[in-house]
Amino acid sequence: MSAFQDPETYRYILDGLQIGVSVLDLEKKIIFWSEGAEQITGYSRIDVVGHSCRENIFLHCNEISCEMCGERCSIRAALHDGKPVQTVGLIHHKSGHQAAVRTWATPLRDKQGLIIGVIQTFEAESAPAGAETDERRMNDHLNDRSMKERGCLDHITGLPNQTIMQSHLREKLATFAELQIPFGIVCAEIPELSQFRARYGQEAATALLQVMARTLRNTVWPTDVVCRWSEGQFLTILSGCGESALQAVSERMLKRMGSATIQWWGEELSVAVSVGSASALATDTIDSLLQRAQYELGGKQGEAGVRVAAAGGADGSLGK
């Protein structure tokens, strides 16, 4: 028998792919999970096989805050229409952060042509400003190391700190004054960080900040600058961003950061997030630009912050 007639050969082929491959039955239970899927999501086969995609272990879905559930679910659409469906969704990584992925859901048929499940493949969504190369990743690593040695990075999140961010703001305002290239800023805050730390401890708070930093970094373009501005605040400079785009990005930040979670001693924890934004004006200084974003942030706290209840909770409290 030829090696290519051996079913195990095709399993090795699937596992050798750099994209993620999963197979779900008609009840949306995962029956196959490739090595590529493990690498992209952080979840191993033992974590997911036999479980439903609605158990917060699969891509963009946790049934509570899933933006793709219901009519927009690609798996549901593929099963209903019997046609492949392509979407851009989110990976809810095992570590808690989220990242964009491009997915394809294709109906799986038996010999009689009846649909018996769905094959779903997914890969990381390429950055719009060009895919990273090994050389670029190495340069980024060296730059980060250099910035860390100069005390320019926050020691918890690895993001630029307030000092280096002020330098970026001065540069952006100078360019705006000369060339009128628009930009905006978004301030994202975790209002209850102190309460979270008091309840769960410093290590949990550190893990939460790191997840929030990765989620925020994955939400914006590579050319945008994200920093940890203060204890519970992150600040982002959005390059070439007009007013309408600024609002859209702010809403996306709010949703994704509000959906980020950490696993802590058997609990899945999340916190409320608020955002405030401001577009640069010709008369702006760093202070005036920041004041407008902070003013909007203060006005939205308690009304626009997003909270996703921890798994098993429905009251929006921190944890269970």
N, C-alpha and C positions, 0 to 999 in steps of 0.2 A: 504494500500500500504506500502510495506517495505521501511524503510528509505533509503536503498541502491538503490531503484528504483527512488528516487527523484533526478533530475539532479543537484539541488543545493548542494546535498551531495558531489558530485564529484568536484564541484567548491571549497567547503571547503577543500577537500582533496588536490587539487592542490595548494590552498593558504597556506596550512600547510607545504608544502615541503620546505626544506631549499635551494634547487636549484632554479634557475630562470626558469620560463616556459612562453613562448610566442607563440602565434599563428598568422600566417600571411596568407593573402589571395593570390591569384594568381598575384595580382599587387604589392605584397610585402608590403601591408599595415597591420599594427599591429591591430588585433581585440581582442586579449586577452593578459593580462599582469599580472602575479601573484605577490603576496606579496614578494615572494623570489626574483623575478626580480627587484622589487622596492628597496629591501635592497642591492642587489649586485651592481646595476647601479646608485642608487640615484635618478632615474626618477620615478615619480608616474604614475599611470594609466592615469590621466588627461593630463600628459605631452606627452604620446606616443600613446594611443589608437586612431585610425583613421589616424595616420601619417604613412608615408613611412619610411622604415628602412634606406633610403638614406638621411634623414634629420638631420644627425649628432646626433641622439638621440638613436642609437641602436648599442650596441656592438662595433665592429671594424670599422664601416662604416661611413664615412662622404662624400663619393663620390669623394672627392678631393684627400685625402691622404690615402685612404683605401687600405691596403695591400691584402685584400681578394676579392676586386671587380673583375669583369670580369670572366674569366674562373675558377678562384679559389674560387669564392663565394660558400659557402656551401649550401645556400638557393637555388641558381640557379642550382647547381648540383643535389640537391634532387628533384627539380621540373623536371629537364630534364631527369634524369635517373630513377626516381621512386624508389630510394633506400635510406636508411638512410646514412648520411655522418657525420663522426666525424672529427673535426678539433680542433686546438688550435689557438685561436684568441685573440683579445684585447677588453677589455671594455673601452670605452671612458666615464668615470664616469662623472656625472653631475658637479662635482666640478672641472673637467678639467684634472685630472691625468689619467693615463692608467694602467691597470693591466691585466695579462694574465688570460684567462679563457679557459676551455675545453667545446666545444659545440657539440651538436648532433642535426642535422636537419633531420626530419623524414617526409616523404610525408603524408599528411592528405587526406584520401579518403572518398567519400560518400558511400551510400549503394550499388550503382552500380559499385563501384570500381574505379570511376574516381577521379583523383587528384583535390582537391579543395583548397589546401593550404599547409602550412608547419607548423609542430610543432617544435619549437626550444627550447631546454633546455640547460642551461649553469651553470657551477659552477666554483669557483675560482680554478685555476690550483695549485695543491699542490706543495710546495717547494721541489726540488729534494733531499735536505738534510734532509728530514723528516718533517712531518706536525707539526705545532705548537700545543701544548697542553695548557690547562688553566694554568697549573703550569708554563710552559715556558713563557707564556704571562705575568703572574704576576711577574716572575723574571725579564723579560725585563723591565717591568714598574718600578720595584724597582731600577734596574740598571740605568735606565734613570733618575729617581728622584735623585739618588745618584750623578750621573755625573753632573746633572744640579746644584745641591747644591755646587759642587766643581768647577763650572764655566767651565766645559768641553764641554758643548753643545752650539751650536749657538742658540740665543734667538728667531730668526725668523723661522728657519726651523726645529729646534729640532735635527738636525744632529750633530755629533761630530764636534768640531771646529779645527782650524789648529794646536793648541797646542797638542791635544790628537792624531791628525793624525800623527804628527811627531814622536810620541812615537810608534805608530803602524808601521811606516816605518822603524824605527830603529830595531824593533823586527823582521820584515820580512827580512830585509837585513842580520841580524845576523843569522837567521835560514837558509837563502839561502847560506850564506858563509859556514855554517857547514854541511848542509844536501843536498844542491843543489835542494831544492824544488822550482820550478819556480813560479814566480808571475809577474804581470805587473800592471801598473797604467794607468788610463785614466783621463785626465783633460777635463772637459766640461765647456764651457764658453758661457755666454750670452753677446755678444759684445755690444749690444745696450741697455743694462739695464739702463744706465744713461739717454739716450734719452726717453726710455719708462717711466721712473720715472718723467722726466720733463714734459712729455705730459699728463700722466694720474694720477700722484700723488703717494705719498709714500704707501698708502693703496693698490693701484693696484699693485705696485711693490712687496709688501709683499705677496700678494695673488699669484702672478706669481711665486715667489721664492718657496713658499710652495708647489705649484702644481708641479714645476720642481723637488723638493726634493722627493716628493712621487713617481713621475714617475720614477725617477732614482733609488730609493730604490726598486721599484717593477720590475725593469729591470734586476737586478743582483741577485746572489745567497745569501741566508741568511748569509753564511760564509764570504762574501765580505764586505769590510768596505767602507762606503760612508760618506764624510764630506763636509761641506761648507768651501772651502779653503780660499776664499777671497770674496770681494764684489759681483762679478758676476761670480765666478768660483766654481765648485764642483770638488772634487778629489775622485777617487775610487781606492781601492786596490783590485785586482782580484787574489784570492788565487789559486795556482796550475794551473795557466793559461799560456800556451805557446804562441808563436808568432801568429800562425794562429787563435787560439781561441780569442786572444786579439783583433785582427782586426775585427773578427765577432761580438764580444761584443761591440766594439767601434761603428760599423755601426748601431747596434741595438739601442744603446743609442742615437745616432744622430737622427735616425728616430723617435723614440718614444718621445724624448724631443722636437724635432721640431714640433711634432703633438699635443703637449699639449697646452691647451687653458684655458683661464678664461673668465667668463661672467662678463662684467663690464658695468653697465648702458645701458643694451640692446645691447651691442656690444660683439662679440666674438673675443678676442685678442690673438695673438700669436707672438712669436719673433724668430729670427734666432738663431741657436745654432751651435757652432763649437766644435770639439773634437780633442785632441792630445793624443797619447799613447806612452808608452815605456815599453819594457821588461827588467827585472833586469839582469844585467851583474855581473860577479864575481868581477870586479874592481869598482863597483858603490858605491857612497856615496848617501846620501839623495839628495844633491845638484845636482850631475851629473844626477841622475835618473829624477829628476824634470825638469832639463834643457832640456833634450831630449824631454820630453812630451810637454813642453812649446814651444820648437822650432817647433815641428810638428804642434802644435796648431796655432802658428803664421803664419806658411806657408799655413795653410788650410783656415784661415779666408778669407771670400770673395769668396772662390771657393768651399769649401766642406760644409759650413754651410747650414743647412736645414731651409727653411722658408715655413710655411704654411699660405696662405693668410687668413685673418679673413673672417668669413662668409659674402658672398656678395661681397668680394673684389677679384680682380684677378691680382693686380699689386704687391702683396707681401708687401704692406705697413703695418705698425703697425696699426691694427684695421681697421675701415672703413674710 
